[in-house]
Amino acid sequence: MTSLPYPYTIRVDAEDKVRGKPIYAADDNRPGLLHAALAVSTIAKGRITDIDTQAASAVHGVRLVLTHKTMGAAKSAGFIMGGGYGFQSLQPMLSPAIAYRGQPIALVAAETLEQAVESAHLVRARYAEEPFGVSLDAPGVEVVHQADTPLKNFIPEIASGDADQALSKAPVKIDAVFKAPPQHQNPMELIASVAEWRGNKLTVHEGTQNAEAVRHGVATALGIAPEQVEVISPYLGGGFGQKNSLQMQTLLAAVAARETGRPVKLVVPRATLFHAASFRPESRHHIRLGAERTGKMLAAIHEVDAQTSRHDLFPGEYTATSSRLYGFGSFRGVERLVRTDVQTPGYMRAPFEHPACFAMECCVDELAYSLGQDPVALRLANDTDTDVATGLPFSSRYLAECLKRGAELFGWTRRSMAPRSMRAKDGSAIGWGVAVGAYPGLTTPAVAHLKADEDGCVVISIGGHEMGQGIRTSLANTVSRKLGVLPEKVRAVIGDTRAAPQHLTAGSWGTASAIPAAEDAADAMLMALAEMSPAGIADRTPAEILKAAGRRTLEVEVQRKPPGQPDEILGRLRAGLPSVAGPVYRSHVTFSYIAHFVEVVIEPGTRRIRVPRVVSVADCGRVISPRTAASQVRGGVVWGIGAALRESSEVDPRYGGFLNADLADYVLPVNADIGSIDVEFIDKPDPVFNRSGVKGLGEVAMTGVAPAIANAVFHATGRRLRDLPVRIDHLL
Amino acid sequence: MQTFSYTRAETVEDAVRSVAGAGPRTCFIAGGTTLYDLMKLNLETPNKIVDITGLRDLNHIDAGGHSELVFGALARMSDVAAHPQIADEYPAISESLWRAASQQLRNVATLGGNLLQRTRCVYFRGGEPFACNKRDPGSGCAAQQGNDRGHALLGGSSSCVAVYPGDLAVALVAFDAKIDVLGVTGERTIAVEALHREPGTSPNVETTLKSGELILRVRVPKTTMGRASTYHKIRDRESYAFALASAAVALDMDGDTVRDARIAIGGLATRPWRARAAEQVLAGKTLSQRTARQAGDAALHEAKPGRNNSFRIELGARTVADALMIARQRA
């Protein structure tokens, strides 16, 4: 069955979403609710020497003011990449130490939000300040070679052949440095928690990509059993990696709720969000690329400096993707981490792959021009079936097909090679650029519980979080096809720790992890139905079979783990710990791929850069939900346009933290910035990767967009701009 | 947000009486799009708010008069922007409104309030720990040695380089518009160009309005130059952003020769900035790419760059030049 493409069904929750029916944590208005607000540090580093909450406590309606002195017994839940549950190891308000500007120093809970906000403004702190550095080149930052840290055990350096020697002998060389700024996700839904205690049981309502980490993390922080905590997260109003572990506000809301005996809602305002949640770290990429005069790539060396915090080592995995783009004759990757005084950065959509592909794909374009070769032809000539880093075959790789189909859809053959050679009638410079992207094929274990009833309803309870990507629709399509019921009769219960273990949904592994498990569950149900139906089950719905057998319901449960993983990974799943396999498996390596073709138009006068059209062709294996998948790619392209031309979190080195902390000054694209985005899929299953043939999509969609735009800007202007974002400032 | 008292004014006299002499923490409120924003940021902390949205006499658009366009202070930005006669005869005014804010904000925000919109300087809006003479007189100006990509090149002082962010006022300044204001001592008229102050040594005083004075209406002298006008706005995205540079221009042409030109620039200065030197460059000249560019250079002639904003001198000059060529098409 999986060999057939899936139909273009509608998003199952589309109507609910358009009607505003889903209730997000910030919408919660349960009886007795107290509203919380935060006071934050105005210094960039140091210690609180004195904190005065008298005026804050005196505000009418205030029920509680919490500081590090009054938090009671609580501890950090640890860093998710260090065996814990939090986006960083530092839980604010457990000590007087200040690690970054914007770090919460007090929480107020009051009868109204206005009272809470007024009170929070009245919290006064005195500090002992210490020197700090926020950017890669700031004085006092500390550079760590990742290979010298314990991270080397699960993120080995990429090395194949003698890249330095091959480079030295290469007749054509490109040597360039690229920079990508820090960025913040800014999902429409602010981070928010509602905490409510009933006896010794805590319920947390929160938009999260990782309900299990919130549950186990809060339990750890409070010193209670995970069984005492429930986390409910039916929808996210956007996650993009910002909500993929325990955030700092959940514990604060839980403690405030416990101390007041009331449910407490804490919505973190946009300005605070820039310092309260993870973000894409600043990174710098030095790439040296060597080739034969024919274009054959002999060597690539990719050295990365990426920002982390003082208190955590946020792993860098940039070269894990740049090394997989081509059949490089040899490759050497170096990842350095730069400790700066910020909250710990994290996994913003295509966290490493976007900047890594930007750097490598701009370099490849520079190579094409130094060789005088067509940029598409050069890429096709360096395609490979074998992974350079491991020597293993790729389980599937249709990157060449993406490039060929994209070129055809875009009309690439009408492009003239020379920079500044294409003009619009009004004198605008036209540039056409291409770039590819890739993203590791990752999988996690999953438990799937399937229940059918005699009325024809089917409920699948499984690990997964709906953050707009359409996982409910993918589950409905899968179960519908397997069981022969209509998609609208299938309900998915996800993001709920009461229903099934909720592994982090991130890394584009949601579909590739949940869909095969859902198919396993459907198979188990079909077997059980066959057992109760001597007449066979062909052309009969589960409801018909149940009725005939005199049964009202049938339930099955299966668990599935990634290939080659030990059984203990299921224990990690239930403990809320990351349990991710890939992209290197025992016999193969898996990546998703995409090719983007971009047109830019640059005005002759004020040099505004417009992107009237993009063509993107993706290889994500079998497409389970074509409509939401195309939507994912368009969204990823919009992100890429933002990353290439607009988004940057600015730092004023005198103050620390991030300066442009609102949606007016952190410039995201708006509808008027987006032209046509044509999306196609290769839609060929990868049966080696999993039984459903699916690979990830959400993040690969964004990879390669920024370099395609930068390459198009070069084609239009003859200018190589290697620092993101590319703005009007650089083209006048 | 702090507790405040709220009253609705029944008449303009009532409104002015309620505010004048009631202390510095008393404000009028109309659309509220700026005031509420600043209250949430704790930058405005009124203890008394006088709601003037019930003053129906101030909500009108009168384009039919002989000598003037008259807009009530409570006319909504969206209504003036979409007024067919304004769009046709004074495209610069209509465009300055269309290109401001978002449709949702324009549906609520009023003309009078829009003229008084406060700066978007991140150091002003960011509150503690940033030094800001506008917010906290005498504390200094963090922007001077800071990230000043968006800060003023014209009209700044060592105390403040915050940009006046509005668009409409720039177009109004080009057309020599005036406002009528009512205070406890009666009504008076102020040129829009004289409404906003340069910061000098007191950037906290932003306008020449006296305590309790209420804008009643905006009056724009009618001119046939209105048709050959545009408001050209260059920004970091195509919509919902403040100007990196903007220009309101209007032309009176005799064939290819400029009889009269009006040029005002926005996004570049501490107040709406009439560029008379640029107008003089064009008077009596043939309008060409070259002379348009000369006018642009003249408009930015006195610009003083900071650390990160020097590109906006070139951008401003090109914006003026492009605006002139757009207006030329409409002459």
Interface residues (C-beta under 8 A of the other chain):
Chain A: T42 I43 H60 R101 E114 V117 E118 H121 A271 G605 T606 R607 R608 R610 R646 E650 D652 R654 Y655 L659 N660 A661 D662 A664 D665 V667 L668 P669 V670 N671 A672 D673 R727 I728 D729 L732
Chain B: M1 Q2 T3 K40 N42 R120 V122 R125 G126 E128 P129 F130 A142 Q145 G146 N147 R149 I234 D236 R237 E238 S239 Y240 A241 F242 L244 A245 F311 E314 L315 R318 T319 A321 D322
